[in-house]
Amino acid sequence: MHQIVNVEIITSPLNLDIYGFSGTAINQDYAGTAFKLMDRMWQMVRSKNLKNNGRNIWVYEPDQRIFAGVELNEIPDQDTGLQYTRITLVKYAYYKHIGPYHLIKQAGQNMKDELKRKGYETILPYIEIYGHWTNDETKLETELLMCLQ
């Protein structure tokens, strides 16, 4: 069993203003659904030349909903064609996964187990923030944020 020791509990509110698309993960295909939404979002961001921080944000919501988006550098003065959502986390757990994307699901499960062991209850939304791409999979960074009850 993998142990995560560096899960931080954060009690100062976090606001994320995200532009992208939401959809339902049919048959719980969250990754497949999020990739389609993300591809659509990036096409729109590029076609409208919207300045952004380049980090993909996936928000797992109730009822098998998922939102794939990006933070823009400024509030657009045009209709972007993108959906806008503001996520506010009042109390959450934070963990930075460094390594291949295919290990994120296990890292998330380890994180959940560790939080449960410490007496915390996680609720949705659950957020994954993907750092900038590198071909070296061992250096990929993904921030995992779990909302706490």
CNS distance restraints for C-alpha pairs under 8 A (distance, minus, plus):
assign (resid   2 and name CA) (resid 110 and name CA) 6.67 0.50 0.50
assign (resid   3 and name CA) (resid 110 and name CA) 6.73 0.50 0.50
assign (resid   3 and name CA) (resid 114 and name CA) 7.52 0.50 0.50
assign (resid   4 and name CA) (resid 110 and name CA) 6.48 0.50 0.50
assign (resid   4 and name CA) (resid 111 and name CA) 6.37 0.50 0.50
assign (resid   4 and name CA) (resid 114 and name CA) 6.79 0.50 0.50
assign (resid   6 and name CA) (resid  95 and name CA) 6.73 0.50 0.50
assign (resid   7 and name CA) (resid  93 and name CA) 6.41 0.50 0.50
assign (resid   7 and name CA) (resid  94 and name CA) 5.69 0.50 0.50
assign (resid   7 and name CA) (resid  95 and name CA) 5.07 0.50 0.50
assign (resid   7 and name CA) (resid 111 and name CA) 7.07 0.50 0.50
assign (resid   8 and name CA) (resid  93 and name CA) 5.52 0.50 0.50
assign (resid   8 and name CA) (resid  94 and name CA) 5.07 0.50 0.50
assign (resid   8 and name CA) (resid  95 and name CA) 6.51 0.50 0.50
assign (resid   9 and name CA) (resid  91 and name CA) 7.40 0.50 0.50
assign (resid   9 and name CA) (resid  92 and name CA) 5.91 0.50 0.50
assign (resid   9 and name CA) (resid  93 and name CA) 4.56 0.50 0.50
assign (resid   9 and name CA) (resid  94 and name CA) 6.39 0.50 0.50
assign (resid  10 and name CA) (resid  91 and name CA) 5.75 0.50 0.50
assign (resid  10 and name CA) (resid  92 and name CA) 5.39 0.50 0.50
assign (resid  10 and name CA) (resid  93 and name CA) 6.05 0.50 0.50
assign (resid  10 and name CA) (resid  94 and name CA) 7.15 0.50 0.50
assign (resid  11 and name CA) (resid  90 and name CA) 6.20 0.50 0.50
assign (resid  11 and name CA) (resid  91 and name CA) 4.52 0.50 0.50
assign (resid  11 and name CA) (resid  92 and name CA) 6.65 0.50 0.50
assign (resid  12 and name CA) (resid  90 and name CA) 6.33 0.50 0.50
assign (resid  12 and name CA) (resid  91 and name CA) 6.74 0.50 0.50
assign (resid  13 and name CA) (resid  88 and name CA) 6.72 0.50 0.50
assign (resid  13 and name CA) (resid  89 and name CA) 5.52 0.50 0.50
assign (resid  13 and name CA) (resid  90 and name CA) 4.31 0.50 0.50
assign (resid  13 and name CA) (resid  91 and name CA) 6.61 0.50 0.50
assign (resid  14 and name CA) (resid  87 and name CA) 7.90 0.50 0.50
assign (resid  14 and name CA) (resid  88 and name CA) 5.56 0.50 0.50
assign (resid  14 and name CA) (resid  89 and name CA) 5.14 0.50 0.50
assign (resid  14 and name CA) (resid  90 and name CA) 6.52 0.50 0.50
assign (resid  15 and name CA) (resid  86 and name CA) 6.74 0.50 0.50
assign (resid  15 and name CA) (resid  87 and name CA) 5.65 0.50 0.50
assign (resid  15 and name CA) (resid  88 and name CA) 4.51 0.50 0.50
assign (resid  15 and name CA) (resid  89 and name CA) 6.60 0.50 0.50
assign (resid  16 and name CA) (resid  71 and name CA) 7.43 0.50 0.50
assign (resid  16 and name CA) (resid  86 and name CA) 5.55 0.50 0.50
assign (resid  16 and name CA) (resid  87 and name CA) 5.10 0.50 0.50
assign (resid  16 and name CA) (resid  88 and name CA) 6.48 0.50 0.50
assign (resid  17 and name CA) (resid  71 and name CA) 6.02 0.50 0.50
assign (resid  17 and name CA) (resid  72 and name CA) 7.95 0.50 0.50
assign (resid  17 and name CA) (resid  84 and name CA) 7.28 0.50 0.50
assign (resid  17 and name CA) (resid  85 and name CA) 6.02 0.50 0.50
assign (resid  17 and name CA) (resid  86 and name CA) 4.55 0.50 0.50
assign (resid  17 and name CA) (resid  87 and name CA) 6.60 0.50 0.50
assign (resid  18 and name CA) (resid  57 and name CA) 7.83 0.50 0.50
assign (resid  18 and name CA) (resid  69 and name CA) 5.60 0.50 0.50
assign (resid  18 and name CA) (resid  70 and name CA) 5.29 0.50 0.50
assign (resid  18 and name CA) (resid  71 and name CA) 4.87 0.50 0.50
assign (resid  18 and name CA) (resid  72 and name CA) 7.29 0.50 0.50
assign (resid  18 and name CA) (resid  84 and name CA) 5.80 0.50 0.50
assign (resid  18 and name CA) (resid  85 and name CA) 5.40 0.50 0.50
assign (resid  18 and name CA) (resid  86 and name CA) 6.19 0.50 0.50
assign (resid  18 and name CA) (resid  87 and name CA) 7.83 0.50 0.50
assign (resid  19 and name CA) (resid  69 and name CA) 5.06 0.50 0.50
assign (resid  19 and name CA) (resid  70 and name CA) 5.48 0.50 0.50
assign (resid  19 and name CA) (resid  71 and name CA) 6.31 0.50 0.50
assign (resid  19 and name CA) (resid  72 and name CA) 7.19 0.50 0.50
assign (resid  19 and name CA) (resid  82 and name CA) 5.80 0.50 0.50
assign (resid  19 and name CA) (resid  83 and name CA) 5.58 0.50 0.50
assign (resid  19 and name CA) (resid  84 and name CA) 4.59 0.50 0.50
assign (resid  19 and name CA) (resid  85 and name CA) 6.52 0.50 0.50
assign (resid  20 and name CA) (resid  37 and name CA) 7.50 0.50 0.50
assign (resid  20 and name CA) (resid  38 and name CA) 7.28 0.50 0.50
assign (resid  20 and name CA) (resid  41 and name CA) 5.21 0.50 0.50
assign (resid  20 and name CA) (resid  67 and name CA) 6.98 0.50 0.50
assign (resid  20 and name CA) (resid  68 and name CA) 5.58 0.50 0.50
assign (resid  20 and name CA) (resid  69 and name CA) 3.92 0.50 0.50
assign (resid  20 and name CA) (resid  70 and name CA) 6.43 0.50 0.50
assign (resid  20 and name CA) (resid  82 and name CA) 5.15 0.50 0.50
assign (resid  20 and name CA) (resid  83 and name CA) 5.28 0.50 0.50
assign (resid  20 and name CA) (resid  84 and name CA) 6.55 0.50 0.50
assign (resid  21 and name CA) (resid  37 and name CA) 5.66 0.50 0.50
assign (resid  21 and name CA) (resid  38 and name CA) 7.39 0.50 0.50
assign (resid  21 and name CA) (resid  40 and name CA) 7.77 0.50 0.50
assign (resid  21 and name CA) (resid  41 and name CA) 6.45 0.50 0.50
assign (resid  21 and name CA) (resid  67 and name CA) 5.63 0.50 0.50
assign (resid  21 and name CA) (resid  68 and name CA) 5.63 0.50 0.50
assign (resid  21 and name CA) (resid  69 and name CA) 6.42 0.50 0.50
assign (resid  21 and name CA) (resid  82 and name CA) 6.39 0.50 0.50
assign (resid  21 and name CA) (resid  83 and name CA) 5.56 0.50 0.50
assign (resid  22 and name CA) (resid  37 and name CA) 6.82 0.50 0.50
assign (resid  22 and name CA) (resid  65 and name CA) 6.90 0.50 0.50
assign (resid  22 and name CA) (resid  66 and name CA) 5.51 0.50 0.50
assign (resid  22 and name CA) (resid  67 and name CA) 4.05 0.50 0.50
assign (resid  22 and name CA) (resid  68 and name CA) 6.29 0.50 0.50
assign (resid  22 and name CA) (resid  83 and name CA) 7.69 0.50 0.50
assign (resid  23 and name CA) (resid  33 and name CA) 7.09 0.50 0.50
assign (resid  23 and name CA) (resid  34 and name CA) 7.93 0.50 0.50
assign (resid  23 and name CA) (resid  37 and name CA) 7.36 0.50 0.50
assign (resid  23 and name CA) (resid  65 and name CA) 5.62 0.50 0.50
assign (resid  23 and name CA) (resid  66 and name CA) 5.57 0.50 0.50
assign (resid  23 and name CA) (resid  67 and name CA) 6.50 0.50 0.50
assign (resid  24 and name CA) (resid  33 and name CA) 7.28 0.50 0.50
assign (resid  24 and name CA) (resid  63 and name CA) 7.77 0.50 0.50
assign (resid  24 and name CA) (resid  64 and name CA) 5.59 0.50 0.50
assign (resid  24 and name CA) (resid  65 and name CA) 4.42 0.50 0.50
assign (resid  24 and name CA) (resid  66 and name CA) 6.17 0.50 0.50
assign (resid  25 and name CA) (resid  29 and name CA) 5.07 0.50 0.50
assign (resid  25 and name CA) (resid  30 and name CA) 5.02 0.50 0.50
assign (resid  25 and name CA) (resid  32 and name CA) 7.92 0.50 0.50
assign (resid  25 and name CA) (resid  33 and name CA) 5.58 0.50 0.50
assign (resid  25 and name CA) (resid  34 and name CA) 8.00 0.50 0.50
assign (resid  25 and name CA) (resid  64 and name CA) 5.42 0.50 0.50
assign (resid  25 and name CA) (resid  65 and name CA) 6.03 0.50 0.50
assign (resid  25 and name CA) (resid  66 and name CA) 6.76 0.50 0.50
assign (resid  26 and name CA) (resid  30 and name CA) 7.82 0.50 0.50
assign (resid  26 and name CA) (resid  33 and name CA) 7.75 0.50 0.50
assign (resid  26 and name CA) (resid  64 and name CA) 7.63 0.50 0.50
assign (resid  28 and name CA) (resid  64 and name CA) 6.67 0.50 0.50
assign (resid  29 and name CA) (resid  33 and name CA) 6.07 0.50 0.50
assign (resid  30 and name CA) (resid  34 and name CA) 5.90 0.50 0.50
assign (resid  30 and name CA) (resid  64 and name CA) 7.91 0.50 0.50
assign (resid  30 and name CA) (resid  66 and name CA) 7.03 0.50 0.50
assign (resid  31 and name CA) (resid  35 and name CA) 6.03 0.50 0.50
assign (resid  32 and name CA) (resid  36 and name CA) 6.43 0.50 0.50
assign (resid  33 and name CA) (resid  37 and name CA) 6.30 0.50 0.50
assign (resid  33 and name CA) (resid  66 and name CA) 7.68 0.50 0.50
assign (resid  34 and name CA) (resid  38 and name CA) 5.87 0.50 0.50
assign (resid  34 and name CA) (resid  58 and name CA) 7.06 0.50 0.50
assign (resid  34 and name CA) (resid  66 and name CA) 6.65 0.50 0.50
assign (resid  34 and name CA) (resid  67 and name CA) 7.05 0.50 0.50
assign (resid  34 and name CA) (resid  68 and name CA) 5.77 0.50 0.50
assign (resid  35 and name CA) (resid  39 and name CA) 6.03 0.50 0.50
assign (resid  35 and name CA) (resid  68 and name CA) 7.90 0.50 0.50
assign (resid  36 and name CA) (resid  40 and name CA) 6.29 0.50 0.50
assign (resid  37 and name CA) (resid  41 and name CA) 6.11 0.50 0.50
assign (resid  37 and name CA) (resid  67 and name CA) 7.59 0.50 0.50
assign (resid  37 and name CA) (resid  68 and name CA) 5.84 0.50 0.50
assign (resid  38 and name CA) (resid  42 and name CA) 6.14 0.50 0.50
assign (resid  38 and name CA) (resid  56 and name CA) 7.61 0.50 0.50
assign (resid  38 and name CA) (resid  68 and name CA) 5.35 0.50 0.50
assign (resid  38 and name CA) (resid  69 and name CA) 6.52 0.50 0.50
assign (resid  39 and name CA) (resid  43 and name CA) 6.27 0.50 0.50
assign (resid  40 and name CA) (resid  44 and name CA) 6.43 0.50 0.50
assign (resid  41 and name CA) (resid  45 and name CA) 6.14 0.50 0.50
assign (resid  41 and name CA) (resid  68 and name CA) 7.60 0.50 0.50
assign (resid  41 and name CA) (resid  69 and name CA) 6.68 0.50 0.50
assign (resid  41 and name CA) (resid  82 and name CA) 7.07 0.50 0.50
assign (resid  42 and name CA) (resid  46 and name CA) 5.97 0.50 0.50
assign (resid  43 and name CA) (resid  47 and name CA) 6.03 0.50 0.50
assign (resid  44 and name CA) (resid  48 and name CA) 6.11 0.50 0.50
assign (resid  44 and name CA) (resid  80 and name CA) 7.40 0.50 0.50
assign (resid  44 and name CA) (resid  81 and name CA) 7.23 0.50 0.50
assign (resid  44 and name CA) (resid  82 and name CA) 7.38 0.50 0.50
assign (resid  45 and name CA) (resid  49 and name CA) 5.86 0.50 0.50
assign (resid  45 and name CA) (resid  50 and name CA) 5.21 0.50 0.50
assign (resid  45 and name CA) (resid  51 and name CA) 7.95 0.50 0.50
assign (resid  45 and name CA) (resid  80 and name CA) 7.78 0.50 0.50
assign (resid  46 and name CA) (resid  50 and name CA) 6.48 0.50 0.50
assign (resid  48 and name CA) (resid  80 and name CA) 6.94 0.50 0.50
assign (resid  50 and name CA) (resid  72 and name CA) 6.96 0.50 0.50
assign (resid  50 and name CA) (resid  76 and name CA) 7.72 0.50 0.50
assign (resid  51 and name CA) (resid  72 and name CA) 5.86 0.50 0.50
assign (resid  51 and name CA) (resid  73 and name CA) 5.51 0.50 0.50
assign (resid  51 and name CA) (resid  74 and name CA) 7.27 0.50 0.50
assign (resid  52 and name CA) (resid  70 and name CA) 6.96 0.50 0.50
assign (resid  52 and name CA) (resid  71 and name CA) 5.86 0.50 0.50
assign (resid  52 and name CA) (resid  72 and name CA) 4.11 0.50 0.50
assign (resid  52 and name CA) (resid  73 and name CA) 4.86 0.50 0.50
assign (resid  52 and name CA) (resid  74 and name CA) 7.92 0.50 0.50
assign (resid  53 and name CA) (resid  70 and name CA) 7.32 0.50 0.50
assign (resid  53 and name CA) (resid  71 and name CA) 6.20 0.50 0.50
assign (resid  53 and name CA) (resid  72 and name CA) 6.47 0.50 0.50
assign (resid  53 and name CA) (resid  73 and name CA) 6.56 0.50 0.50
assign (resid  54 and name CA) (resid  70 and name CA) 6.92 0.50 0.50
assign (resid  54 and name CA) (resid  71 and name CA) 7.82 0.50 0.50
assign (resid  54 and name CA) (resid 132 and name CA) 7.00 0.50 0.50
assign (resid  55 and name CA) (resid  70 and name CA) 6.07 0.50 0.50
assign (resid  55 and name CA) (resid  71 and name CA) 7.47 0.50 0.50
assign (resid  55 and name CA) (resid 129 and name CA) 6.65 0.50 0.50
assign (resid  55 and name CA) (resid 130 and name CA) 5.58 0.50 0.50
assign (resid  55 and name CA) (resid 131 and name CA) 5.57 0.50 0.50
assign (resid  55 and name CA) (resid 132 and name CA) 6.29 0.50 0.50
assign (resid  56 and name CA) (resid  68 and name CA) 7.02 0.50 0.50
assign (resid  56 and name CA) (resid  69 and name CA) 5.93 0.50 0.50
assign (resid  56 and name CA) (resid  70 and name CA) 5.35 0.50 0.50
assign (resid  56 and name CA) (resid 129 and name CA) 5.88 0.50 0.50
assign (resid  56 and name CA) (resid 130 and name CA) 5.22 0.50 0.50
assign (resid  56 and name CA) (resid 131 and name CA) 7.41 0.50 0.50
assign (resid  57 and name CA) (resid  67 and name CA) 7.94 0.50 0.50
assign (resid  57 and name CA) (resid  68 and name CA) 5.72 0.50 0.50
assign (resid  57 and name CA) (resid  69 and name CA) 5.20 0.50 0.50
assign (resid  57 and name CA) (resid  70 and name CA) 5.72 0.50 0.50
assign (resid  57 and name CA) (resid 127 and name CA) 7.01 0.50 0.50
assign (resid  57 and name CA) (resid 128 and name CA) 5.79 0.50 0.50
assign (resid  57 and name CA) (resid 129 and name CA) 4.52 0.50 0.50
assign (resid  57 and name CA) (resid 130 and name CA) 6.32 0.50 0.50
assign (resid  58 and name CA) (resid  66 and name CA) 6.86 0.50 0.50
assign (resid  58 and name CA) (resid  67 and name CA) 5.65 0.50 0.50
assign (resid  58 and name CA) (resid  68 and name CA) 4.58 0.50 0.50
assign (resid  58 and name CA) (resid  69 and name CA) 6.51 0.50 0.50
assign (resid  58 and name CA) (resid 127 and name CA) 5.67 0.50 0.50
assign (resid  58 and name CA) (resid 128 and name CA) 5.18 0.50 0.50
assign (resid  58 and name CA) (resid 129 and name CA) 6.47 0.50 0.50
assign (resid  59 and name CA) (resid  66 and name CA) 5.55 0.50 0.50
assign (resid  59 and name CA) (resid  67 and name CA) 4.97 0.50 0.50
assign (resid  59 and name CA) (resid  68 and name CA) 6.45 0.50 0.50
assign (resid  59 and name CA) (resid 125 and name CA) 6.31 0.50 0.50
assign (resid  59 and name CA) (resid 126 and name CA) 5.88 0.50 0.50
assign (resid  59 and name CA) (resid 127 and name CA) 4.58 0.50 0.50
assign (resid  59 and name CA) (resid 128 and name CA) 6.62 0.50 0.50
assign (resid  60 and name CA) (resid  64 and name CA) 7.44 0.50 0.50
assign (resid  60 and name CA) (resid  65 and name CA) 6.24 0.50 0.50
assign (resid  60 and name CA) (resid  66 and name CA) 4.68 0.50 0.50
assign (resid  60 and name CA) (resid  67 and name CA) 6.65 0.50 0.50
assign (resid  60 and name CA) (resid 124 and name CA) 6.86 0.50 0.50
assign (resid  60 and name CA) (resid 125 and name CA) 5.38 0.50 0.50
assign (resid  60 and name CA) (resid 126 and name CA) 5.09 0.50 0.50
assign (resid  60 and name CA) (resid 127 and name CA) 6.18 0.50 0.50
assign (resid  61 and name CA) (resid  65 and name CA) 5.00 0.50 0.50
assign (resid  61 and name CA) (resid  66 and name CA) 5.66 0.50 0.50
assign (resid  61 and name CA) (resid  67 and name CA) 7.64 0.50 0.50
assign (resid  61 and name CA) (resid 124 and name CA) 5.72 0.50 0.50
assign (resid  61 and name CA) (resid 125 and name CA) 4.89 0.50 0.50
assign (resid  61 and name CA) (resid 126 and name CA) 6.97 0.50 0.50
assign (resid  62 and name CA) (resid 124 and name CA) 6.42 0.50 0.50
assign (resid  62 and name CA) (resid 125 and name CA) 7.22 0.50 0.50
assign (resid  76 and name CA) (resid  80 and name CA) 7.18 0.50 0.50
assign (resid  89 and name CA) (resid 147 and name CA) 6.33 0.50 0.50
assign (resid  90 and name CA) (resid 147 and name CA) 7.81 0.50 0.50
assign (resid  91 and name CA) (resid 147 and name CA) 6.23 0.50 0.50
assign (resid  91 and name CA) (resid 148 and name CA) 5.61 0.50 0.50
assign (resid  91 and name CA) (resid 149 and name CA) 7.67 0.50 0.50
assign (resid  92 and name CA) (resid 145 and name CA) 6.43 0.50 0.50
assign (resid  92 and name CA) (resid 146 and name CA) 5.38 0.50 0.50
assign (resid  92 and name CA) (resid 147 and name CA) 4.37 0.50 0.50
assign (resid  92 and name CA) (resid 148 and name CA) 4.98 0.50 0.50
assign (resid  93 and name CA) (resid 144 and name CA) 7.97 0.50 0.50
assign (resid  93 and name CA) (resid 145 and name CA) 5.61 0.50 0.50
assign (resid  93 and name CA) (resid 146 and name CA) 5.09 0.50 0.50
assign (resid  93 and name CA) (resid 147 and name CA) 6.49 0.50 0.50
assign (resid  93 and name CA) (resid 148 and name CA) 6.87 0.50 0.50
assign (resid  94 and name CA) (resid 143 and name CA) 7.10 0.50 0.50
assign (resid  94 and name CA) (resid 144 and name CA) 5.77 0.50 0.50
assign (resid  94 and name CA) (resid 145 and name CA) 4.81 0.50 0.50
assign (resid  94 and name CA) (resid 146 and name CA) 6.70 0.50 0.50
assign (resid  95 and name CA) (resid 111 and name CA) 7.60 0.50 0.50
assign (resid  95 and name CA) (resid 143 and name CA) 5.88 0.50 0.50
assign (resid  95 and name CA) (resid 144 and name CA) 5.20 0.50 0.50
assign (resid  95 and name CA) (resid 145 and name CA) 6.71 0.50 0.50
assign (resid  96 and name CA) (resid 141 and name CA) 6.71 0.50 0.50
assign (resid  96 and name CA) (resid 142 and name CA) 5.77 0.50 0.50
assign (resid  96 and name CA) (resid 143 and name CA) 4.45 0.50 0.50
assign (resid  96 and name CA) (resid 144 and name CA) 6.11 0.50 0.50
assign (resid  97 and name CA) (resid 104 and name CA) 6.97 0.50 0.50
assign (resid  97 and name CA) (resid 107 and name CA) 6.95 0.50 0.50
assign (resid  97 and name CA) (resid 141 and name CA) 5.74 0.50 0.50
assign (resid  97 and name CA) (resid 142 and name CA) 5.13 0.50 0.50
assign (resid  97 and name CA) (resid 143 and name CA) 6.10 0.50 0.50
assign (resid  97 and name CA) (resid 144 and name CA) 7.18 0.50 0.50
assign (resid  98 and name CA) (resid 138 and name CA) 6.63 0.50 0.50
assign (resid  98 and name CA) (resid 139 and name CA) 5.89 0.50 0.50
assign (resid  98 and name CA) (resid 140 and name CA) 5.48 0.50 0.50
assign (resid  98 and name CA) (resid 141 and name CA) 4.61 0.50 0.50
assign (resid  98 and name CA) (resid 142 and name CA) 6.47 0.50 0.50
assign (resid  99 and name CA) (resid 103 and name CA) 7.23 0.50 0.50
assign (resid  99 and name CA) (resid 137 and name CA) 5.68 0.50 0.50
assign (resid  99 and name CA) (resid 138 and name CA) 4.19 0.50 0.50
assign (resid  99 and name CA) (resid 139 and name CA) 5.51 0.50 0.50
assign (resid  99 and name CA) (resid 140 and name CA) 5.09 0.50 0.50
assign (resid  99 and name CA) (resid 141 and name CA) 6.55 0.50 0.50
assign (resid 100 and name CA) (resid 104 and name CA) 7.37 0.50 0.50
assign (resid 100 and name CA) (resid 137 and name CA) 4.86 0.50 0.50
assign (resid 100 and name CA) (resid 138 and name CA) 5.85 0.50 0.50
assign (resid 100 and name CA) (resid 139 and name CA) 7.76 0.50 0.50
assign (resid 100 and name CA) (resid 140 and name CA) 6.23 0.50 0.50
assign (resid 101 and name CA) (resid 137 and name CA) 7.70 0.50 0.50
assign (resid 101 and name CA) (resid 140 and name CA) 7.44 0.50 0.50
assign (resid 103 and name CA) (resid 107 and name CA) 6.20 0.50 0.50
assign (resid 104 and name CA) (resid 108 and name CA) 6.02 0.50 0.50
assign (resid 104 and name CA) (resid 142 and name CA) 7.86 0.50 0.50
assign (resid 105 and name CA) (resid 109 and name CA) 6.28 0.50 0.50
assign (resid 106 and name CA) (resid 110 and name CA) 6.08 0.50 0.50
assign (resid 107 and name CA) (resid 111 and name CA) 6.03 0.50 0.50
assign (resid 108 and name CA) (resid 112 and name CA) 6.15 0.50 0.50
assign (resid 108 and name CA) (resid 144 and name CA) 7.14 0.50 0.50
assign (resid 109 and name CA) (resid 113 and name CA) 6.14 0.50 0.50
assign (resid 110 and name CA) (resid 114 and name CA) 6.10 0.50 0.50
assign (resid 111 and name CA) (resid 115 and name CA) 6.17 0.50 0.50
assign (resid 112 and name CA) (resid 116 and name CA) 6.12 0.50 0.50
assign (resid 112 and name CA) (resid 122 and name CA) 7.30 0.50 0.50
assign (resid 113 and name CA) (resid 117 and name CA) 6.09 0.50 0.50
assign (resid 114 and name CA) (resid 118 and name CA) 6.33 0.50 0.50
assign (resid 115 and name CA) (resid 119 and name CA) 6.33 0.50 0.50
assign (resid 115 and name CA) (resid 120 and name CA) 5.17 0.50 0.50
assign (resid 115 and name CA) (resid 121 and name CA) 7.15 0.50 0.50
assign (resid 115 and name CA) (resid 122 and name CA) 7.82 0.50 0.50
assign (resid 116 and name CA) (resid 120 and name CA) 5.11 0.50 0.50
assign (resid 116 and name CA) (resid 121 and name CA) 6.22 0.50 0.50
assign (resid 120 and name CA) (resid 148 and name CA) 6.75 0.50 0.50
assign (resid 120 and name CA) (resid 149 and name CA) 7.35 0.50 0.50
assign (resid 121 and name CA) (resid 148 and name CA) 5.76 0.50 0.50
assign (resid 121 and name CA) (resid 149 and name CA) 5.50 0.50 0.50
assign (resid 122 and name CA) (resid 146 and name CA) 6.27 0.50 0.50
assign (resid 122 and name CA) (resid 147 and name CA) 5.67 0.50 0.50
assign (resid 122 and name CA) (resid 148 and name CA) 4.57 0.50 0.50
assign (resid 122 and name CA) (resid 149 and name CA) 5.89 0.50 0.50
assign (resid 123 and name CA) (resid 146 and name CA) 7.17 0.50 0.50
assign (resid 123 and name CA) (resid 147 and name CA) 5.45 0.50 0.50
assign (resid 123 and name CA) (resid 148 and name CA) 5.81 0.50 0.50
assign (resid 123 and name CA) (resid 149 and name CA) 6.10 0.50 0.50
assign (resid 124 and name CA) (resid 146 and name CA) 7.32 0.50 0.50
assign (resid 124 and name CA) (resid 147 and name CA) 6.08 0.50 0.50
assign (resid 125 and name CA) (resid 146 and name CA) 7.02 0.50 0.50
assign (resid 125 and name CA) (resid 147 and name CA) 6.15 0.50 0.50
assign (resid 126 and name CA) (resid 144 and name CA) 7.63 0.50 0.50
assign (resid 126 and name CA) (resid 145 and name CA) 5.90 0.50 0.50
assign (resid 126 and name CA) (resid 146 and name CA) 4.85 0.50 0.50
assign (resid 126 and name CA) (resid 147 and name CA) 6.24 0.50 0.50
assign (resid 127 and name CA) (resid 143 and name CA) 7.97 0.50 0.50
assign (resid 127 and name CA) (resid 144 and name CA) 5.88 0.50 0.50
assign (resid 127 and name CA) (resid 145 and name CA) 5.02 0.50 0.50
assign (resid 127 and name CA) (resid 146 and name CA) 6.54 0.50 0.50
assign (resid 128 and name CA) (resid 142 and name CA) 6.51 0.50 0.50
assign (resid 128 and name CA) (resid 143 and name CA) 5.64 0.50 0.50
assign (resid 128 and name CA) (resid 144 and name CA) 4.82 0.50 0.50
assign (resid 128 and name CA) (resid 145 and name CA) 6.44 0.50 0.50
assign (resid 129 and name CA) (resid 142 and name CA) 5.53 0.50 0.50
assign (resid 129 and name CA) (resid 143 and name CA) 4.96 0.50 0.50
assign (resid 129 and name CA) (resid 144 and name CA) 6.61 0.50 0.50
assign (resid 130 and name CA) (resid 141 and name CA) 6.39 0.50 0.50
assign (resid 130 and name CA) (resid 142 and name CA) 4.52 0.50 0.50
assign (resid 130 and name CA) (resid 143 and name CA) 6.48 0.50 0.50
assign (resid 131 and name CA) (resid 140 and name CA) 6.86 0.50 0.50
assign (resid 131 and name CA) (resid 141 and name CA) 5.12 0.50 0.50
assign (resid 131 and name CA) (resid 142 and name CA) 5.65 0.50 0.50
assign (resid 131 and name CA) (resid 143 and name CA) 7.68 0.50 0.50
assign (resid 132 and name CA) (resid 140 and name CA) 7.52 0.50 0.50
assign (resid 132 and name CA) (resid 141 and name CA) 7.53 0.50 0.50
assign (resid 133 and name CA) (resid 140 and name CA) 6.63 0.50 0.50
assign (resid 134 and name CA) (resid 139 and name CA) 7.03 0.50 0.50
assign (resid 134 and name CA) (resid 140 and name CA) 6.33 0.50 0.50
assign (resid 136 and name CA) (resid 140 and name CA) 7.04 0.50 0.50
